[in-house]
Amino acid sequence: MNKFFTKILFLLFFSFHLSVFASPARKNLVIVLDWFINPNHAPLFVAQQEGFFEQNGLQVKFISLADTVSGEKMVASGRADIVITYESSLLLHLSQGLPLVHFANLIDKPLDCLVTLKDENIFSLKDLKGKRIGYSGTEVERIVMATMLKTVKLSLNDVCMINVKFNLISALLSKKIDAFIGGMRNFEPLALELNGKKARVFYPEKYGVPKHSALIVVTNRNKIHDQSLARFVFALKMGVEYLKKNPEKSWHKFIANHPELNNDLNYKSWFLTIPYFSNNPAKINSSR
């Protein structure tokens, strides 16, 4: 065989191996969201619409559930690969023995808050005594409320906790409750503003609740060494970076794919949420 053909074969062999390592085998990932699609998930959908998942050898499928607790169970049972959830929810499920592990952050800052209306006579936590506090029915919200009240020498016995499920805004506007716990500071205060009401917001981390990540990325403990998870985190980081550089452009692509979300509330929330996204999703503050 002459040197020319030997050289050609070598180049073909080298190109083949290079392509194998540069383009990992396509892996399908099922990702369960914590709630219906909303601006809190922006980097995930930016990564999808810009092709960052595909560039990293992934094909992703997002699932939205009507409740906020089934995702962890789906991952624990192997019916899904990843769940976007809350740090407090993960701790509860770990205490129940579910084989879960936190491996990345989506939002590494607190978002939850206590909300009331400015035209109510609630200027401090002490003013909550005897008031009706709405919540969505989770034990975590009761624990957070109890922790906050303790800083002003009150307890849950001093307030009336009312499970309004997910009707926080309507319950407050209709005067069924005086305040609610478990709202998101990038969403519910905006919703009240668009309804002609100004909100007064109390931040749990200022009242005894430890700082925490609002949205975390969790998988089954048995899958933690799967290389597709590292590729997922890298694609997510690309999504965050692109979003922060191109917020308006990303919004228009997002609503083109999800026209049902094209309204003033989601538009304003989209831009308000951007600073909260973790610049380095793989960095986890284990001391928390």
N, C-alpha and C positions, 0 to 999 in steps of 0.2 A: 504494500500500500504506500503510495507516494506521500510526501510530507504535506501536500495541500489537503488531501482528504483526511489525513490524521488530524490536522489542525481543525478542520470543519467538525469532525466528530467530537473533538475535545470541547469546542465552543458549544455544541449542542448539549453535551453532557453537563457542562458548567451552567448553561442557561436553565436546563431542566431543574437542577438542584437548587439554583438560586430562586426559581419561581416557587418551588415547594416551600422553602423557608420564608420567602417574602409573602406568600399568600397561604396562610394556614387553612386547613380544611374547614369548610363552612359548618358552623355550629348553630343549632336552633336554641334560642332561649325564650322561655315563657316567663314574663315579668308581671307580677300582680301589683297594681297600684293601690295606695292606701284609700283611695276614694275615687270619685269620678274625675275624668281628665280636667285639669285646671292649671293656672299659671305656676303653681308649685312644682309642676312636672316639666317645666319649660326645657331644661337642658337635655332631658331624655328625648323629647320630640324634636329638638333641634338636631341632636345627634342622628336621629332617624332620617329627618328630611334632608340633611346635608350629606347623607351617605357614610357617616363616620362608623356606624356599626358594621356596614358591609365592608368598608376598608379594613376593618380589623377581623374579618372572617366570621361575622355574626349575622344571624337572621333573627330579629326579635319580634315577639308578639306580646302586646300589652293587653292585660285584662283588667277591667274596672269592676269592682264589686259594690253591692248596695250596702255593705257594712264594712267596718274597719278592723275586724278581728279574724276573718276567715283566711286572709292571705298567708299568715304565718302557718296556719294548719295545712294549707295546700303545699307550702314549701317543706314542712316537716314530713308530710306523707309522700313527697316525691312527685306531686301533681303539678308543681311549678318549680322553676329554678331559682327565682329571685323574688323578694317582696320588698316594696317600698313601705316603710312603716315608721312608727314612733319609738323613741328610745324607751319610754315608759312601758309601752305595749310589749316590747321585746323582753324587758325585765320580768313582766308578769308571766309571759309564756315560758321563759327560762325556769321560773320558779315552779312551773307545772311539769317540768321535765322534757319540754320539746327540744329536739336537737338542732338548735339554731345558733347562728353566729353572725355578728355585725362585722362587715368587711369594708364598708365605704360609707361616705356621707353624701347626701344630696344638699341638705341645708344644715350647716353645722352651728347654727345659732337658734335660740328659742324664738318661737313664733306665737305660742299660745298667750292668752291674756284674759283678764277680767274686764268686761265692758258694761258700762251703764250710759245713760243719756245725760248730757250736760244740764238739761233742764230738770233733772231729778235732784233732790237734796242729798246727794251722795258725793261728798268731797274727799273722804278718806275711808279707809277700811272700817274704822270705828262706826261710821254711819250705816254700815250694813246690818247692824243689830236690828233684828225684827223684820228684815227685808226678805223678799222672795228671790232666790238665786236659781236661775235656770241652768241646766246642764244636759248633756246628750246621753246620759244614762250609764257612763262608765265609772268604775270604781276609782280610776286614776284621777278624774276630775274632782271627785269628793276629797281625795287625799290632798290634792293641790290646794283646794279651797280651805281645808282644815289647817294646812301648813301656813297659808297666808293669814288666816284669822288668828292663829296662835301668836303672831308677832304683835297683835294689838290686844292680846289677852281675851280673845273671844274663841268660840268653838262652833262646831256645826249645830250644836243645840241652841245657839243664839240666832240662827237664821233658818229659813224654810227652804230646803233644797227641793226643786221641782224638776222632774225628768220631762223635758219638752222634746226629747229625741233630737232631731236635727233642725228643729224649727226655732232656732235661737233668735233670729232677726224678727220674725213675725210675732213671736211671743213677747218680745220687748216692746215692739211698736204698738201692740194691742193691749199693753199694760197688764198682761197676765203675769209678768215677772218684773222685778225692779233692776235686775242685772243678770248677766250670764257669765259663766266660766267655760273655757274651752274654745273661745273664738280665736281666730287667727288675726294678728295685728296688721297683716297685709290684705285683709279681705273684709271682715265684718264691719270695722269702722268705716271703710269705704262704702259698703252697702248702705249703712245708715246715712252717710252723707248724701248719697244719691237719692235717698228717701226724704231728704230735707231735714235731717236730724244730725246734730253734732254729738260725737261720742266722747266720753271720758274713759280713758284706758289705764288700767293698772297692770304692771308687768310682774309676773310671779317671781322672777329672779331677784327682784328688789324686796321681796317679802318672804325670804326663807327657803324658797324652792331652788335647788341647785341648778346652775347653768347646764344646758343640755343641747343636743342636736335635735332640731325639729323633725327632720326627715332623714332616716338612715336606710342603708341598703343591707339586706339580710339574706343569707342563704342557709341551706342545710349544712350542718357541721361536717357531714360526710363528703361534701362536694368542695370544701374550702381549697383543696389543692388543684381543682380543675382550672387549667390554663385559660379557659374561656372567660373566667371571672376577671382575670387580669386584663384581658382584652376589653371586657365590658367597661372596667374602670377607666381605661385609657380612652375609650371612645366617649365616655361620659365627660371626662376632663376636656376633650376636644369640643364637646357640645357647650360646656360652660364658657370656654374661652371665646368661641364663635359668638355665642349669645351676647356676651358682655361687649364685644366689639361691634356687633351688628344687631342691636336690640329691635329697632324698627323693622328692618328687613326680615328678621326672624319672626316677628309678630305677624307680618303679612303672609308669610309662608304657612305659619301655624293655622291661622284662621281660614286660609284657602283649603286646608285639609280638614278643618273642624269648624265649618261655618256656623254651627249652632252655638258656638262660644263667642261669636263676634258681637260684643256689647260693651258699653262704657265701663261696667264693673270689671270685666276680665281685662280690658285694655289697660285701665289704670293699675290694676293689680299686677299685670305682667311687668310693668316697669318698676313698680314699687318693690317687687320681690327680687329682682336681679341682684342687688347687693348682698342678699342673704345666702346665695348659692356658694358652696364651698369651692374655692379656687383649686384645691388639691383634694379631690374626693377620697383618695387613699389614706390621707392623714387622719388618724383617729386619736382623740385625746383620751387615752385609757385611764387617766387619773380621775376623770369624771365618773 
